[in-house]
Amino acid sequence: SSGITQSTGSSGINAEYGVPHLVDDLLSSIDQPLKVAKDPKKNKDYLLCDYNRDGDSYRSPWSNEFFPPIEDGNAPSDRMRKLEEQANDAFDVYREQYFDGGISSCYFWEEDHGGFSGAILIKKTGDLKNKFRSSWDSIHVIEVHEKGAGRNAHYKLISTVMLWLQNTRSGSGQMDLGGSLSRQVEKDLPVTNDMFSHIVNIGGMVKMENNIRGVLETVYFGRTLTVLNDVRSLVDLESKKQHDKLSQGIANAIKNKDRTSTN
């Protein structure tokens, strides 16, 4: 295995962020890949997390029902449910465009101290001809406070991306390579009377995950690849000996030719 194995990358997260309860929740599950369930009512997959859980049941963002079924589950208010439906439709399109597949789920709830919060989850897995397996999990936790008679809002976003790769080819050895990285951002943005303007603002901030992906690719995996190339030869020892012997033979032949020419 490489030196990077499902490490917790908490860069940019600290108690000064202003929403420590969300930070603690996020950090507690940061190394846990998102699990998938199917909504039997809508026949659609959805992602599981603490934000749609009530006991041992999880609420589907598509039907707004808990599975396994429970009575009086912790469901969002009508206002949050409308926002949730709009977010799921919007990020379903975003996921298809940017990830070409996968699963997305969005959950929103009102905060006791005012404002509301939400979680946008995206998961994409891959299996390249049964040789390479991969998984992408992104978790975006947002807190929103409306101000100025609802004409503006302050957004606080923590985005965490977990990327995992596994080489399953026989003969080359098994290698697990994974890493996670978190970033945070705060913005004041205008809103209209339409709740969908919040989705537009949040969507623009969530695109930060593309920058996180670039950092993971160039910093973590790029450096690991460099180390592997330095310590692991792609040529077996016997071939290297034959190559060195041939090179030495050519060098000796050139040297002998030079001596003959001089004489």
DRENPA-3360 file (N, C-alpha, C; in nm, 2 decimals, always signed):
BEGIN
1 = SSGITQST = +0.08/-0.12/+0.00/+0.00/+0.00/+0.00/+0.09/+0.12/+0.00 ~ +0.03/+0.23/-0.05/+0.11/+0.36/-0.05/+0.10/+0.42/+0.08 ~ +0.18/+0.53/+0.09/+0.18/+0.60/+0.22/+0.05/+0.68/+0.24 ~ -0.03/+0.69/+0.14/-0.16/+0.77/+0.16/-0.27/+0.67/+0.16 ~ -0.32/+0.64/+0.27/-0.43/+0.54/+0.28/-0.55/+0.59/+0.36 ~ -0.64/+0.64/+0.29/-0.76/+0.70/+0.36/-0.73/+0.79/+0.47 ~ -0.64/+0.88/+0.44/-0.60/+0.98/+0.54/-0.70/+1.08/+0.56 ~ -0.71/+1.14/+0.68/-0.80/+1.25/+0.70/-0.74/+1.38/+0.67;
9 = GSSGINAE = -0.78/+1.44/+0.57/-0.72/+1.57/+0.53/-0.81/+1.68/+0.58 ~ -0.78/+1.74/+0.69/-0.87/+1.84/+0.75/-0.82/+1.98/+0.73 ~ -0.75/+2.00/+0.62/-0.69/+2.14/+0.59/-0.81/+2.24/+0.58 ~ -0.80/+2.35/+0.65/-0.89/+2.45/+0.64/-1.01/+2.44/+0.74 ~ -1.02/+2.34/+0.82/-1.13/+2.32/+0.91/-1.08/+2.35/+1.05 ~ -1.14/+2.44/+1.12/-1.11/+2.47/+1.26/-1.22/+2.53/+1.33 ~ -1.21/+2.54/+1.47/-1.32/+2.58/+1.55/-1.36/+2.72/+1.52 ~ -1.28/+2.81/+1.46/-1.32/+2.94/+1.43/-1.41/+2.95/+1.31;
17 = YGVPHLVD = -1.45/+2.84/+1.25/-1.53/+2.85/+1.13/-1.67/+2.90/+1.17 ~ -1.71/+2.89/+1.29/-1.84/+2.94/+1.33/-1.95/+2.84/+1.34 ~ -1.94/+2.73/+1.28/-2.04/+2.62/+1.29/-1.98/+2.50/+1.34 ~ -1.93/+2.50/+1.47/-1.85/+2.38/+1.52/-1.93/+2.25/+1.53 ~ -2.07/+2.26/+1.54/-2.15/+2.14/+1.55/-2.15/+2.07/+1.41 ~ -2.15/+2.15/+1.30/-2.14/+2.09/+1.17/-2.00/+2.04/+1.14 ~ -1.90/+2.11/+1.19/-1.76/+2.07/+1.17/-1.74/+1.93/+1.24 ~ -1.79/+1.92/+1.36/-1.77/+1.80/+1.44/-1.84/+1.68/+1.37;
25 = DLLSSIDQ = -1.96/+1.70/+1.32/-2.03/+1.60/+1.25/-1.96/+1.56/+1.12 ~ -1.90/+1.65/+1.05/-1.84/+1.62/+0.93/-1.71/+1.55/+0.95 ~ -1.63/+1.59/+1.05/-1.50/+1.53/+1.08/-1.52/+1.39/+1.13 ~ -1.63/+1.36/+1.20/-1.66/+1.23/+1.26/-1.68/+1.12/+1.15 ~ -1.72/+1.17/+1.03/-1.76/+1.07/+0.92/-1.67/+1.09/+0.80 ~ -1.57/+1.17/+0.81/-1.49/+1.21/+0.69/-1.43/+1.10/+0.62 ~ -1.39/+0.99/+0.69/-1.32/+0.88/+0.63/-1.42/+0.76/+0.60 ~ -1.55/+0.79/+0.61/-1.65/+0.68/+0.59/-1.71/+0.70/+0.45;
33 = PLKVAKDP = -1.68/+0.62/+0.35/-1.74/+0.63/+0.22/-1.89/+0.63/+0.23 ~ -1.96/+0.71/+0.15/-2.10/+0.72/+0.15/-2.17/+0.59/+0.11 ~ -2.27/+0.55/+0.18/-2.34/+0.42/+0.15/-2.46/+0.46/+0.07 ~ -2.51/+0.36/-0.01/-2.62/+0.37/-0.10/-2.74/+0.28/-0.07 ~ -2.86/+0.34/-0.08/-2.98/+0.26/-0.06/-3.07/+0.29/-0.18 ~ -3.17/+0.21/-0.20/-3.27/+0.23/-0.31/-3.41/+0.27/-0.25 ~ -3.47/+0.37/-0.30/-3.60/+0.41/-0.27/-3.70/+0.32/-0.34 ~ -3.77/+0.23/-0.28/-3.86/+0.13/-0.35/-3.98/+0.20/-0.41;
41 = KKNKDYLL = -4.01/+0.32/-0.35/-4.13/+0.39/-0.40/-4.10/+0.46/-0.54 ~ -3.98/+0.52/-0.55/-3.94/+0.59/-0.67/-3.84/+0.51/-0.75 ~ -3.79/+0.40/-0.70/-3.70/+0.31/-0.77/-3.57/+0.39/-0.81 ~ -3.53/+0.47/-0.71/-3.41/+0.55/-0.74/-3.31/+0.53/-0.62 ~ -3.18/+0.53/-0.65/-3.08/+0.52/-0.54/-3.06/+0.66/-0.47 ~ -3.03/+0.65/-0.34/-3.00/+0.77/-0.27/-2.89/+0.74/-0.17 ~ -2.82/+0.85/-0.12/-2.71/+0.83/-0.03/-2.74/+0.85/+0.11 ~ -2.68/+0.77/+0.20/-2.70/+0.77/+0.34/-2.60/+0.85/+0.42;
49 = CDYNRDGD = -2.65/+0.93/+0.52/-2.56/+1.00/+0.61/-2.64/+1.04/+0.73 ~ -2.57/+1.10/+0.83/-2.64/+1.14/+0.95/-2.75/+1.24/+0.93 ~ -2.75/+1.31/+0.82/-2.84/+1.42/+0.80/-2.98/+1.37/+0.75 ~ -2.99/+1.25/+0.70/-3.12/+1.19/+0.67/-3.15/+1.07/+0.75 ~ -3.09/+1.06/+0.86/-3.11/+0.94/+0.95/-3.20/+0.97/+1.07 ~ -3.28/+0.87/+1.10/-3.36/+0.88/+1.22/-3.37/+0.73/+1.27 ~ -3.29/+0.71/+1.38/-3.28/+0.58/+1.43/-3.20/+0.49/+1.33 ~ -3.26/+0.38/+1.30/-3.20/+0.29/+1.20/-3.26/+0.31/+1.06;
57 = SYRSPWSN = -3.34/+0.41/+1.04/-3.40/+0.44/+0.91/-3.34/+0.56/+0.85 ~ -3.35/+0.57/+0.71/-3.30/+0.68/+0.64/-3.40/+0.73/+0.54 ~ -3.41/+0.86/+0.54/-3.52/+0.93/+0.46/-3.46/+0.95/+0.31 ~ -3.55/+0.91/+0.22/-3.51/+0.93/+0.08/-3.55/+1.07/+0.04 ~ -3.45/+1.14/-0.04/-3.48/+1.27/-0.08/-3.58/+1.27/-0.20 ~ -3.61/+1.15/-0.26/-3.70/+1.15/-0.37/-3.85/+1.13/-0.33 ~ -3.88/+1.05/-0.23/-4.02/+1.03/-0.19/-4.04/+1.10/-0.06 ~ -3.94/+1.14/+0.01/-3.95/+1.20/+0.15/-4.00/+1.10/+0.25;
65 = EFFPPIED = -3.98/+0.97/+0.22/-4.02/+0.87/+0.32/-3.90/+0.79/+0.37 ~ -3.92/+0.74/+0.49/-3.81/+0.67/+0.56/-3.81/+0.52/+0.53 ~ -3.70/+0.46/+0.51/-3.68/+0.32/+0.49/-3.57/+0.26/+0.58 ~ -3.60/+0.16/+0.66/-3.73/+0.10/+0.68/-3.83/+0.20/+0.73 ~ -3.96/+0.18/+0.70/-4.06/+0.28/+0.75/-4.07/+0.29/+0.90 ~ -4.09/+0.42/+0.94/-4.11/+0.45/+1.08/-4.22/+0.55/+1.09 ~ -4.27/+0.57/+1.21/-4.38/+0.66/+1.24/-4.32/+0.79/+1.29 ~ -4.37/+0.91/+1.25/-4.32/+1.04/+1.30/-4.17/+1.05/+1.28;
73 = GNAPSDRM = -4.12/+1.02/+1.16/-3.98/+1.04/+1.14/-3.95/+1.19/+1.13 ~ -3.82/+1.23/+1.15/-3.78/+1.37/+1.15/-3.77/+1.42/+1.01 ~ -3.88/+1.47/+0.96/-3.89/+1.52/+0.82/-3.87/+1.68/+0.82 ~ -3.83/+1.73/+0.71/-3.81/+1.88/+0.70/-3.95/+1.95/+0.69 ~ -3.94/+2.08/+0.72/-4.07/+2.16/+0.71/-4.10/+2.17/+0.56 ~ -4.22/+2.22/+0.53/-4.27/+2.24/+0.40/-4.17/+2.33/+0.32 ~ -4.13/+2.44/+0.38/-4.03/+2.53/+0.31/-3.90/+2.46/+0.28 ~ -3.85/+2.38/+0.37/-3.72/+2.31/+0.35/-3.74/+2.20/+0.25;
81 = RKLEEQAN = -3.86/+2.14/+0.25/-3.88/+2.03/+0.16/-3.89/+2.08/+0.02 ~ -3.95/+2.20/+0.00/-3.95/+2.26/-0.14/-3.81/+2.29/-0.18 ~ -3.73/+2.34/-0.10/-3.59/+2.37/-0.13/-3.51/+2.25/-0.16 ~ -3.54/+2.14/-0.08/-3.47/+2.01/-0.10/-3.51/+1.95/-0.24 ~ -3.63/+1.96/-0.28/-3.67/+1.91/-0.41/-3.60/+1.98/-0.52 ~ -3.60/+2.11/-0.51/-3.53/+2.19/-0.61/-3.38/+2.16/-0.62 ~ -3.32/+2.14/-0.50/-3.18/+2.11/-0.50/-3.15/+1.98/-0.56 ~ -3.23/+1.88/-0.53/-3.21/+1.74/-0.58/-3.22/+1.74/-0.73;
89 = DAFDVYRE = -3.32/+1.81/-0.79/-3.33/+1.82/-0.93/-3.21/+1.89/-0.99 ~ -3.17/+2.00/-0.93/-3.06/+2.08/-0.99/-2.93/+2.00/-0.98 ~ -2.90/+1.94/-0.87/-2.77/+1.87/-0.86/-2.77/+1.73/-0.93 ~ -2.89/+1.68/-0.96/-2.90/+1.56/-1.04/-2.85/+1.59/-1.18 ~ -2.88/+1.71/-1.23/-2.83/+1.76/-1.36/-2.68/+1.79/-1.35 ~ -2.64/+1.86/-1.24/-2.50/+1.89/-1.22/-2.41/+1.76/-1.22 ~ -2.46/+1.66/-1.15/-2.38/+1.53/-1.13/-2.37/+1.46/-1.27 ~ -2.48/+1.46/-1.34/-2.47/+1.40/-1.47/-2.38/+1.47/-1.57;
97 = QYFDGGIS = -2.37/+1.60/-1.56/-2.29/+1.68/-1.65/-2.14/+1.67/-1.62 ~ -2.11/+1.67/-1.49/-1.97/+1.68/-1.44/-1.91/+1.54/-1.41 ~ -2.00/+1.45/-1.38/-1.95/+1.31/-1.34/-1.99/+1.20/-1.43 ~ -2.08/+1.23/-1.53/-2.12/+1.14/-1.62/-2.17/+1.01/-1.56 ~ -2.26/+1.03/-1.46/-2.31/+0.91/-1.39/-2.30/+0.94/-1.24 ~ -2.32/+0.83/-1.16/-2.30/+0.84/-1.02/-2.44/+0.86/-0.95 ~ -2.43/+0.90/-0.82/-2.55/+0.92/-0.74/-2.54/+1.06/-0.66 ~ -2.64/+1.13/-0.65/-2.64/+1.25/-0.57/-2.76/+1.26/-0.48;
105 = SCYFWEED = -2.75/+1.32/-0.37/-2.86/+1.34/-0.27/-2.84/+1.47/-0.20 ~ -2.95/+1.55/-0.18/-2.95/+1.67/-0.11/-3.05/+1.67/+0.01 ~ -3.01/+1.72/+0.12/-3.09/+1.73/+0.24/-3.08/+1.87/+0.30 ~ -3.20/+1.92/+0.35/-3.20/+2.05/+0.41/-3.28/+2.05/+0.54 ~ -3.25/+2.13/+0.63/-3.32/+2.14/+0.76/-3.30/+2.28/+0.82 ~ -3.39/+2.32/+0.90/-3.39/+2.45/+0.97/-3.31/+2.44/+1.10 ~ -3.23/+2.54/+1.13/-3.15/+2.55/+1.25/-3.23/+2.61/+1.36 ~ -3.20/+2.57/+1.49/-3.27/+2.62/+1.60/-3.24/+2.77/+1.63;
113 = HGGFSGAI = -3.12/+2.81/+1.59/-3.07/+2.94/+1.61/-3.10/+3.04/+1.49 ~ -3.18/+2.99/+1.40/-3.22/+3.07/+1.28/-3.14/+3.02/+1.16 ~ -3.20/+3.06/+1.04/-3.13/+3.01/+0.92/-3.16/+2.87/+0.89 ~ -3.09/+2.81/+0.80/-3.10/+2.67/+0.77/-2.97/+2.61/+0.72 ~ -2.96/+2.48/+0.72/-2.84/+2.41/+0.67/-2.88/+2.31/+0.57 ~ -2.78/+2.26/+0.50/-2.80/+2.15/+0.40/-2.68/+2.07/+0.38 ~ -2.70/+1.95/+0.32/-2.59/+1.87/+0.28/-2.61/+1.82/+0.14 ~ -2.51/+1.84/+0.06/-2.51/+1.79/-0.08/-2.41/+1.68/-0.09;
121 = LIKKTGDL = -2.45/+1.56/-0.13/-2.37/+1.45/-0.14/-2.36/+1.39/-0.28 ~ -2.24/+1.36/-0.32/-2.22/+1.30/-0.46/-2.12/+1.18/-0.45 ~ -2.16/+1.07/-0.52/-2.08/+0.95/-0.52/-2.07/+0.90/-0.66 ~ -1.95/+0.86/-0.70/-1.92/+0.80/-0.83/-1.82/+0.69/-0.81 ~ -1.86/+0.57/-0.86/-1.76/+0.46/-0.85/-1.73/+0.41/-0.99 ~ -1.62/+0.34/-1.01/-1.58/+0.29/-1.14/-1.50/+0.16/-1.12 ~ -1.51/+0.08/-1.23/-1.44/-0.04/-1.23/-1.39/-0.07/-1.38 ~ -1.26/-0.04/-1.40/-1.20/-0.05/-1.53/-1.16/-0.19/-1.57;
129 = KNKFRSSW = -1.25/-0.26/-1.64/-1.22/-0.40/-1.69/-1.17/-0.49/-1.57 ~ -1.23/-0.47/-1.45/-1.19/-0.56/-1.34/-1.05/-0.55/-1.30 ~ -0.98/-0.44/-1.34/-0.84/-0.42/-1.31/-0.82/-0.31/-1.21 ~ -0.90/-0.20/-1.23/-0.89/-0.09/-1.14/-1.02/-0.05/-1.08 ~ -1.03/-0.03/-0.95/-1.16/+0.01/-0.89/-1.13/+0.15/-0.83 ~ -1.23/+0.24/-0.84/-1.22/+0.37/-0.79/-1.35/+0.42/-0.73 ~ -1.34/+0.52/-0.64/-1.45/+0.58/-0.58/-1.43/+0.72/-0.55 ~ -1.53/+0.80/-0.58/-1.52/+0.95/-0.55/-1.64/+0.98/-0.46;
137 = DSIHVIEV = -1.62/+1.04/-0.34/-1.72/+1.08/-0.25/-1.70/+1.22/-0.22 ~ -1.80/+1.31/-0.24/-1.79/+1.45/-0.20/-1.91/+1.48/-0.11 ~ -1.87/+1.55/+0.00/-1.97/+1.59/+0.10/-1.96/+1.75/+0.12 ~ -2.07/+1.81/+0.09/-2.07/+1.96/+0.10/-2.18/+2.00/+0.21 ~ -2.13/+2.06/+0.31/-2.22/+2.10/+0.42/-2.23/+2.25/+0.42 ~ -2.35/+2.30/+0.41/-2.37/+2.45/+0.39/-2.46/+2.50/+0.50 ~ -2.42/+2.62/+0.56/-2.51/+2.69/+0.65/-2.54/+2.83/+0.59 ~ -2.67/+2.86/+0.60/-2.72/+2.98/+0.53/-2.79/+3.07/+0.64;
145 = HEKGAGRN = -2.76/+3.20/+0.64/-2.83/+3.30/+0.72/-2.88/+3.41/+0.63 ~ -3.01/+3.43/+0.62/-3.06/+3.54/+0.54/-3.06/+3.67/+0.63 ~ -3.03/+3.78/+0.55/-3.03/+3.91/+0.62/-3.08/+4.01/+0.52 ~ -3.09/+4.13/+0.58/-3.13/+4.24/+0.49/-3.27/+4.22/+0.43 ~ -3.37/+4.18/+0.52/-3.50/+4.15/+0.48/-3.51/+4.05/+0.37 ~ -3.41/+3.95/+0.38/-3.42/+3.84/+0.28/-3.36/+3.87/+0.15 ~ -3.30/+3.99/+0.13/-3.24/+4.03/+0.00/-3.10/+3.98/-0.01 ~ -3.03/+3.94/+0.10/-2.90/+3.89/+0.09/-2.89/+3.77/+0.19;
153 = AHYKLIST = -2.78/+3.69/+0.17/-2.76/+3.58/+0.26/-2.62/+3.55/+0.28 ~ -2.58/+3.51/+0.40/-2.44/+3.47/+0.42/-2.43/+3.32/+0.42 ~ -2.34/+3.27/+0.34/-2.32/+3.12/+0.32/-2.19/+3.08/+0.37 ~ -2.19/+2.97/+0.45/-2.07/+2.91/+0.50/-2.07/+2.76/+0.45 ~ -1.96/+2.73/+0.37/-1.96/+2.60/+0.31/-1.83/+2.52/+0.35 ~ -1.84/+2.40/+0.39/-1.73/+2.31/+0.41/-1.74/+2.19/+0.30 ~ -1.64/+2.18/+0.22/-1.65/+2.07/+0.12/-1.54/+1.97/+0.14 ~ -1.57/+1.85/+0.14/-1.47/+1.74/+0.16/-1.48/+1.64/+0.05;
161 = VMLWLQNT = -1.37/+1.61/-0.01/-1.37/+1.51/-0.12/-1.28/+1.39/-0.08 ~ -1.33/+1.27/-0.09/-1.26/+1.15/-0.07/-1.24/+1.07/-0.20 ~ -1.11/+1.04/-0.23/-1.08/+0.97/-0.36/-1.01/+0.85/-0.32 ~ -1.05/+0.73/-0.38/-0.99/+0.60/-0.35/-0.97/+0.53/-0.48 ~ -0.85/+0.47/-0.49/-0.82/+0.38/-0.61/-0.76/+0.25/-0.56 ~ -0.79/+0.15/-0.63/-0.74/+0.01/-0.60/-0.70/-0.06/-0.72 ~ -0.58/-0.11/-0.72/-0.53/-0.19/-0.83/-0.55/-0.34/-0.80 ~ -0.63/-0.40/-0.88/-0.67/-0.54/-0.86/-0.61/-0.64/-0.96;
169 = RSGSGQMD = -0.52/-0.59/-1.04/-0.46/-0.68/-1.14/-0.37/-0.79/-1.07 ~ -0.38/-0.91/-1.12/-0.30/-1.02/-1.07/-0.16/-1.01/-1.13 ~ -0.06/-1.04/-1.06/+0.08/-1.03/-1.11/+0.15/-0.90/-1.08 ~ +0.08/-0.80/-1.05/+0.14/-0.67/-1.02/+0.13/-0.63/-0.88 ~ +0.06/-0.71/-0.80/+0.04/-0.68/-0.66/-0.07/-0.58/-0.64 ~ -0.13/-0.59/-0.52/-0.25/-0.51/-0.49/-0.20/-0.38/-0.43 ~ -0.26/-0.27/-0.47/-0.22/-0.14/-0.41/-0.35/-0.06/-0.39 ~ -0.36/-0.01/-0.27/-0.47/+0.08/-0.23/-0.42/+0.22/-0.21;
177 = LGGSLSRQ = -0.48/+0.32/-0.28/-0.44/+0.45/-0.27/-0.56/+0.54/-0.25 ~ -0.56/+0.62/-0.14/-0.67/+0.70/-0.11/-0.63/+0.83/-0.04 ~ -0.71/+0.93/-0.04/-0.69/+1.05/+0.03/-0.81/+1.13/+0.04 ~ -0.82/+1.22/+0.14/-0.93/+1.31/+0.15/-0.88/+1.45/+0.18 ~ -0.95/+1.55/+0.13/-0.91/+1.69/+0.15/-1.03/+1.77/+0.17 ~ -1.03/+1.87/+0.26/-1.14/+1.96/+0.29/-1.10/+2.10/+0.27 ~ -1.20/+2.18/+0.23/-1.18/+2.32/+0.21/-1.31/+2.39/+0.26 ~ -1.29/+2.52/+0.30/-1.41/+2.60/+0.34/-1.41/+2.73/+0.27;
185 = VEKDLPVT = -1.53/+2.79/+0.26/-1.54/+2.92/+0.20/-1.67/+2.99/+0.25 ~ -1.66/+3.12/+0.26/-1.78/+3.20/+0.31/-1.80/+3.31/+0.21 ~ -1.93/+3.33/+0.18/-1.97/+3.44/+0.09/-2.10/+3.51/+0.13 ~ -2.11/+3.63/+0.10/-2.23/+3.71/+0.10/-2.28/+3.73/-0.04 ~ -2.41/+3.68/-0.07/-2.46/+3.68/-0.20/-2.60/+3.73/-0.20 ~ -2.64/+3.79/-0.31/-2.78/+3.84/-0.32/-2.88/+3.73/-0.34 ~ -3.00/+3.74/-0.29/-3.11/+3.64/-0.32/-3.23/+3.72/-0.36 ~ -3.32/+3.65/-0.43/-3.45/+3.70/-0.47/-3.56/+3.64/-0.38;
193 = NDMFSHIV = -3.68/+3.67/-0.41/-3.79/+3.61/-0.33/-3.81/+3.46/-0.36 ~ -3.75/+3.42/-0.47/-3.76/+3.28/-0.51/-3.65/+3.20/-0.44 ~ -3.69/+3.09/-0.37/-3.60/+3.01/-0.29/-3.49/+2.95/-0.39 ~ -3.52/+2.94/-0.51/-3.43/+2.87/-0.61/-3.30/+2.95/-0.62 ~ -3.30/+3.08/-0.58/-3.18/+3.16/-0.59/-3.08/+3.11/-0.49 ~ -3.12/+3.05/-0.38/-3.03/+2.99/-0.29/-2.96/+2.87/-0.35 ~ -3.03/+2.79/-0.43/-2.97/+2.68/-0.50/-2.87/+2.72/-0.60 ~ -2.90/+2.83/-0.67/-2.80/+2.89/-0.77/-2.67/+2.93/-0.69;
201 = NIGGMVKM = -2.69/+3.00/-0.58/-2.57/+3.05/-0.50/-2.49/+2.93/-0.45 ~ -2.56/+2.83/-0.39/-2.49/+2.72/-0.33/-2.42/+2.64/-0.44 ~ -2.49/+2.62/-0.56/-2.43/+2.55/-0.67/-2.30/+2.61/-0.72 ~ -2.29/+2.74/-0.72/-2.17/+2.81/-0.76/-2.06/+2.78/-0.66 ~ -2.09/+2.77/-0.53/-1.99/+2.75/-0.43/-1.94/+2.60/-0.43 ~ -2.04/+2.51/-0.46/-2.00/+2.37/-0.46/-1.90/+2.33/-0.57 ~ -1.90/+2.41/-0.67/-1.80/+2.38/-0.78/-1.66/+2.39/-0.74 ~ -1.64/+2.44/-0.61/-1.51/+2.44/-0.55/-1.45/+2.30/-0.55;
209 = ENNIRGVL = -1.53/+2.19/-0.56/-1.48/+2.06/-0.55/-1.39/+2.03/-0.67 ~ -1.41/+2.10/-0.78/-1.32/+2.08/-0.89/-1.17/+2.12/-0.86 ~ -1.16/+2.23/-0.78/-1.03/+2.27/-0.74/-0.97/+2.17/-0.64 ~ -1.05/+2.11/-0.55/-1.01/+2.01/-0.46/-0.96/+1.89/-0.54 ~ -1.03/+1.85/-0.64/-0.99/+1.73/-0.72/-0.85/+1.76/-0.79 ~ -0.83/+1.88/-0.83/-0.70/+1.91/-0.89/-0.59/+1.90/-0.79 ~ -0.61/+1.95/-0.67/-0.51/+1.93/-0.56/-0.48/+1.79/-0.53 ~ -0.59/+1.71/-0.52/-0.57/+1.57/-0.49/-0.49/+1.50/-0.60;
217 = ETVYFGRT = -0.52/+1.53/-0.72/-0.45/+1.47/-0.84/-0.31/+1.51/-0.85 ~ -0.28/+1.64/-0.83/-0.14/+1.68/-0.85/-0.05/+1.67/-0.73 ~ -0.11/+1.69/-0.61/-0.03/+1.69/-0.49/-0.02/+1.55/-0.43 ~ -0.13/+1.49/-0.40/-0.13/+1.36/-0.34/-0.09/+1.25/-0.43 ~ -0.17/+1.23/-0.54/-0.14/+1.12/-0.62/-0.02/+1.14/-0.71 ~ +0.00/+1.27/-0.75/+0.12/+1.30/-0.83/+0.25/+1.27/-0.76 ~ +0.26/+1.31/-0.63/+0.38/+1.29/-0.55/+0.40/+1.14/-0.53 ~ +0.29/+1.07/-0.50/+0.30/+0.92/-0.47/+0.35/+0.85/-0.60;
225 = LTVLNDVR = +0.30/+0.89/-0.72/+0.35/+0.83/-0.84/+0.50/+0.86/-0.86 ~ +0.54/+0.98/-0.83/+0.68/+1.01/-0.84/+0.77/+0.92/-0.75 ~ +0.72/+0.90/-0.62/+0.79/+0.81/-0.53/+0.80/+0.67/-0.58 ~ +0.68/+0.62/-0.63/+0.68/+0.48/-0.68/+0.77/+0.46/-0.80 ~ +0.78/+0.56/-0.88/+0.87/+0.55/-1.00/+1.01/+0.55/-0.96 ~ +1.04/+0.62/-0.85/+1.18/+0.62/-0.80/+1.22/+0.49/-0.73 ~ +1.13/+0.43/-0.67/+1.17/+0.31/-0.59/+1.13/+0.18/-0.66 ~ +1.06/+0.18/-0.76/+1.01/+0.06/-0.82/+1.05/+0.06/-0.97;
233 = SLVDLESK = +1.13/-0.04/-1.02/+1.17/-0.04/-1.16/+1.06/-0.12/-1.23 ~ +1.03/-0.08/-1.35/+0.93/-0.14/-1.44/+1.00/-0.26/-1.52 ~ +1.13/-0.27/-1.51/+1.21/-0.37/-1.58/+1.26/-0.47/-1.48 ~ +1.24/-0.60/-1.51/+1.28/-0.70/-1.42/+1.43/-0.71/-1.42 ~ +1.49/-0.77/-1.31/+1.63/-0.77/-1.29/+1.71/-0.84/-1.40 ~ +1.66/-0.95/-1.45/+1.73/-1.03/-1.56/+1.74/-0.94/-1.68 ~ +1.63/-0.87/-1.72/+1.63/-0.79/-1.84/+1.73/-0.67/-1.82 ~ +1.74/-0.62/-1.70/+1.83/-0.51/-1.67/+1.97/-0.56/-1.69;
241 = KQHDKLSQ = +2.00/-0.68/-1.64/+2.14/-0.73/-1.65/+2.18/-0.75/-1.80 ~ +2.08/-0.80/-1.88/+2.11/-0.82/-2.02/+2.13/-0.69/-2.09 ~ +2.05/-0.59/-2.05/+2.07/-0.45/-2.11/+2.20/-0.39/-2.08 ~ +2.24/-0.41/-1.95/+2.37/-0.36/-1.91/+2.49/-0.43/-1.98 ~ +2.47/-0.56/-2.00/+2.58/-0.64/-2.06/+2.59/-0.60/-2.21 ~ +2.48/-0.58/-2.28/+2.48/-0.53/-2.41/+2.54/-0.39/-2.43 ~ +2.51/-0.30/-2.33/+2.56/-0.17/-2.34/+2.71/-0.17/-2.32 ~ +2.76/-0.26/-2.22/+2.90/-0.27/-2.20/+2.97/-0.33/-2.32;
249 = GIANAIKN = +2.91/-0.42/-2.39/+2.97/-0.48/-2.51/+2.99/-0.38/-2.62 ~ +2.89/-0.30/-2.64/+2.90/-0.19/-2.74/+3.01/-0.09/-2.70 ~ +3.01/-0.06/-2.58/+3.12/+0.04/-2.53/+3.26/-0.02/-2.55 ~ +3.28/-0.15/-2.52/+3.41/-0.21/-2.54/+3.44/-0.22/-2.69 ~ +3.34/-0.25/-2.78/+3.37/-0.26/-2.92/+3.41/-0.13/-2.98 ~ +3.35/-0.02/-2.93/+3.38/+0.12/-2.98/+3.52/+0.15/-2.93 ~ +3.56/+0.11/-2.81/+3.69/+0.14/-2.75/+3.80/+0.07/-2.83 ~ +3.77/-0.06/-2.86/+3.87/-0.14/-2.94/+3.89/-0.09/-3.08;
257 = KDRTSTN = +3.78/-0.04/-3.14/+3.78/+0.02/-3.27/+3.87/+0.15/-3.27 ~ +3.85/+0.23/-3.17/+3.93/+0.35/-3.16/+4.08/+0.32/-3.15 ~ +4.11/+0.21/-3.07/+4.25/+0.17/-3.05/+4.31/+0.12/-3.18 ~ +4.23/+0.05/-3.26/+4.28/-0.01/-3.39/+4.30/+0.11/-3.49 ~ +4.21/+0.21/-3.49/+4.23/+0.32/-3.58/+4.35/+0.40/-3.54 ~ +4.38/+0.41/-3.41/+4.50/+0.49/-3.37/+4.63/+0.42/-3.41 ~ +4.63/+0.29/-3.39/+4.75/+0.21/-3.43/+4.77/+0.21/-3.58;
% end
